[in-house]
């Protein structure tokens, strides 16, 4: 067997994690926000 340097690093950056959490939190609230914008126009 060849001696491979298997040094796997996690490529997930903090920015992508924050983006995923923001989308998961705010996407269900988006219809409510659009409704408020429609009501207030």
C-alpha positions in Angstrom: 0.0 0.0 0.0 1.2 3.5 -0.9 1.8 5.9 2.0 -0.7 8.7 1.2 -0.8 11.8 3.3 -4.6 11.8 4.0 -4.9 15.1 5.7 -8.6 15.9 5.1 -9.6 19.4 6.1 -13.1 20.7 6.5 -13.7 23.1 3.6 -16.9 24.6 5.2 -16.1 28.1 6.1 -17.8 30.2 8.8 -19.4 32.4 6.2 -21.2 29.6 4.5 -22.5 28.3 7.8 -23.8 31.7 8.7 -25.4 31.9 5.3 -27.1 28.5 5.7 -28.4 29.4 9.1 -29.7 32.7 7.9 -31.5 31.1 5.0 -33.0 28.4 7.2 -34.3 31.0 9.6 -35.5 33.8 7.3 -36.9 31.8 4.3 -40.0 30.6 6.3 -40.6 34.3 7.4 -40.4 35.6 3.8 -44.1 35.3 3.0 -45.0 37.2 6.2 -42.5 39.9 5.4 -43.9 40.2 1.8 -47.4 40.4 3.3 -46.3 43.3 5.6 -44.8 45.1 2.6 -48.0 44.6 0.7 -50.1 45.9 3.6 -47.9 48.9 4.3 -47.8 50.1 0.6 
